[in-house]
């Protein structure tokens, strides 16, 4: 194998740059030329492909985002579009492709592999919804951004007797919400996998007020049935029953823009090296990731188009850790005092 290409696809995740660096330098060390594809699968289709040198990927492992760029390319699902992409690779003599990305990105990887082109995927998404890996590149960094925001909001909340509703990313997977809520001591956590009725949330906040908590925290996954917008609409009519003034904070893309944590940088380096190893061994059509504490690989056909949920036992644990001493009795109204 003499030439390979690497691309990043889907939403950017902290650690993608560290993965690009690892793939490039591990390949160059084996005498393989590396090409970078700009703007994900769109760059494959539009032939936006350039050589990468060792110096080109210097000084990027500590930066967030992706130096190669990323873009949505829904038309890549069409066979003729994928054929065009493979023709662009063939003209440059590129023999294999490494795709750094999440669920949709690896579905594209599998489609190319099914057409006979050697592909290896690297699991990278802050959502942590990919079937197979325990945790993907970017999750740890995004989680720590959410937790830092939660800690800051709780400081303000305690000063003003506010309750904060914090919405985190994750699409239809509640991993970030569950873990940040557990780590942040949330009174309630709303997930796509197990939502909560808003009247039950009122009771949770009542309990916090009765137990003389100076602030209360609710963490909501963006994919939950009752997201931040739905919760705030409900509480505009029922806010006098909460015992707090309620404020909402939607973290959104702030979570994607962080510098990668040490964990994500090391994970990216290990996955990049493993991806090159698999190419050299001819083990293509695989997804590389952290599995049971080791860097391993799972066939793309086993994970393409599939997602994983969350461990709901951890949600039960979070509820246990915030079990109130005093519970509300009867139908009464709590009016916050300021």
N, C-alpha and C positions, 0 to 999 in steps of 0.2 A: 504494500500500500504506500503510495507516494503523496497523495493529496487528499485532504479532507476539508470539510467546511463546518462551521459552527454558527448557530443562530440562537437568539432568545425570542420567545414568543409569549403572547398573553400579557397579563398585568405584570409590571416590573416588581421584583422582589429583592430586598436587600441580600446581597451575596451573589447575585447574578454576575457581577463584574469579576468577583473572585473565581467563579466557575469558568468564565471566559479565559481568564489568565491561566488557570490550571490546565485547561484543555490545550491551549495554545502552546504553553511551554513544555508540557508533558509530551505532546506530539513532536515538537521540534527536537526535543532530546532524543527521540527515536528516529530522527531523520525524515519526518513527515512534514510536508508543507501544509500550512493552514490558511484557509480563507474565511473571512468574516462576512456574514450575510446581514445587510442592513435592513432594519424594519421587519424582522421576522419572515414569515412565509410570503409576505408581499414582496420582500426583496428577492426571494427565490424566483417569483413569477416575473418580476421586472428586471431581473439580471443585475441587481445592485449588490455585487459580490466583489470583494477586494482582498488581496493578500494581507495576512497578519504577520508581523514580525515579533520577536521577543520584546523589543523596545516599545512596540505599539501597545502592548498590554502591561507595560510597567506603570507602577504607581496608581493602579486602579482597584486593588483588592480591598481597600478601606473605604471606597466610595459606594454610595447607593445607586440605584437605577441600573441602567445597562448602556454601555458605550456603543453597543451595536444598534440600539433602538429596538422598539417593538411596535407592532401595529396589528389590528384585527384584519383578518383576511377571510371572510366567510365564503368567498368564491373558491377557496382551496378545497372545498368539499366536492367540487366538480372534477371529473376525471380528466377532461381536456386541459384544465388549468394545471393540474398536477403534472401532466405530461410536458407542458411547457416548462415547468420548473425543472424537471429532470433533464430536459434538453439543454437548459442553461448550465446545469452542473456538468453535463457531459462535454460540452464545448470547452470547458476549462480543464477537463481531465480529472475532475473531482470524483473520488471513488466511494466516499462515505460521508454521512452527515451526522452531526451531534446536535440534538435539540434540547435546549434548556428551557423548561417551562412546566406548566401545570396540566390540568385535565384535558382541556381543549387542544393544547399544543401537542400532547402525546397521542391524542386521537389522530392528528395529522401525521405524526411520526409513524404510527401503525399503518396508515393508509399508504405512505410511501414504501414502507417495508413490504406490504402486500403486493406492491408493483415490482418487487424484486430489487429495490435499492437498499443497500446496507445503511441502517439507521440505529443509533443508540440514543436513548433519551436520558436526561438528567432531571430529577424531580425538583422543581423549584416553583413554589407558590405560597403566598402567605396564608391561603385558605386552609391548607393542610387537609384537603379533601381527596387527594389522590389515593386510590386503592393501591395497596402494596407497601409503600414506605411508612415507617412509624411517624416521622416528622420530615418536612421538606425544607429546602433552602429558603430562608426568608421568614419562617414562622417565628423563630426565637426573637429576631430583631423587632418584628411587628408587634409581638406580644409585649416586649419590654417598653415600646413606645406607648401602647395602650395603658400599661400599668403605671408608667410615669405620669401620664395624664390623669389617671384615676387618683393617684396619691396627691397630686396638686389640687384637684377638685375637692377632695375630702378636707384639705386644709382650709379652703375657702368656705366650704359647707359648714364646718365646725364653727367658723367665725360668725356666720350669719344665719345659722339654723336653716340652711338650704338642704333639700334632697336633690341629688343629681341623677339624671337619666343619661347614661353614656351609651351611644350606639357605636359598635365596632364593625369592621368589615368582616368578610368571610363568605359572601354570597349565600348559598344555601347550606353551608356547613357552620355549625355553632362552636367550633373549636376555640377560636380566639375569644369569643364571649365567655365561654365556660371557664377557660384557664385564667383570663384576666379577672373575671368575677370571683373565682375561687381565691386567687392570689391577693385580690384587692379587698376581700372581706365584704362582698356585696350582700345586701339584704335580699335581693332577688336577681335571678338570671333568666332571661327570656331567649329561648333557642328555637330554631326551625324544627329541631328534632323533638322538642317537648316545650310547647308554649305554655303560657299562663293566662288565665282569664284576667281581665283588667280589674274586676271587682276583688279578686284574690290578691292582686298587687296592692290595692288600697289597704287591705287588711295587713299586709306585710309592712307597709309604711306606718300604719297605725301602731303596730306592735313596736316598731323602732322608737316612735315618739313616746309611747307609754313606758318604755324602758329607759327613758331619759337620754337617748342617744342624741348628740348635738347635730349629727348629720346622718343621712341615709344614702345608700348607693344602689342603683338599679343598672345592671349591664344588659344591653339588648343587642342581639345579633341583627345585622341589617336584613337578613332573610327571614326573620321571625314574623309570624302572622301579625303580631302587634309590635311594629317597629317604633322608632322614636316619634315619628309623625302621628301615628295612630294613638300612641300613649298620651301625647300632649293634648291631642284633640279631646280625648276622653276626660283628662284631668282638668281641662278648662271649666268643665261643668261640675266637677266633683272635688276640686282642689281644697275646699274648706274642710274636707274630711281627712286630710292627710297628716296634719300635724306639722307640716313643713311647707315652705315655699318651694316649688319644684322648678328646676332649670334643666334644659336639655342641651347636651353637647354631642354633636356628630363628628367623630374623628375623621372618617373618610380617608382620603388619600394621604393624610399625614402619616399614616402607618406604613405606607409604601416607601416613603422618602428617606427613611433613616439610614445612617451608616450601619453596615452589617456588624452584628455582635461577633465576639471571638468564636462562639459556637458556630455561627453561620459561615464564617470565613474558613474555619477548619473543615466543616462539612463540605463546603464547595470545593476545597482543594482535594479532599479525599475522593469525592464523586468525579471530579474532572480526571484525576489520575486513573480511576477505575474504568471510566469510559474509554480511555485510550487503550488500556489493557484489554478490554473486551474486543475492541476493533482489531487489535493485533492477533488475538486468538480466534478471530472469525465468529465471535458470539454476538451477532447483531440481532436486531429486533427485540432489544431488551431495554428496560428502564432501570437506571442506577439510582439507588437511594439507601438511606439508613434503615436497616431491617434487623430487629432484635439485637441492636447494639453494634452491628457490623455493617460495613458497606457491601451491599449485595446487589443482585439484579433479579428482576422478574420479567417474564415474557410480556411484551406489549399487548399481545392478543388476550392476556388475562386481565388487563387493567384498562384498556382503551374504552372510553365512554362510561366507565364505572366510577362511582364515588364511594367514600366511606363516611360513616357517621361519627358520633362521639361516644365516649364512655359515660353513660348516664349514671353510673355509680358515683362518678365524681360530682355530678349535680346533687345527688343525695347527700354526699359528704358536705358540700357547700351549704346545704340547707341545715344539716345537723350543727355545723359550726356557728350558724347564726340563729340558732333556736332561742327565742326570747324567754326571759324569766317571767315576765308579766304579759298576759295575753288579754286582748280586748273582750269585754263581756257586754252583750246586748247591742242594740243599735244606737250608738251615740256619735256625737260630732266632736272632733278635735279641732280647736281653732289655734293656729300658731300665734305665739306672742313674741313681739319684737320690741 
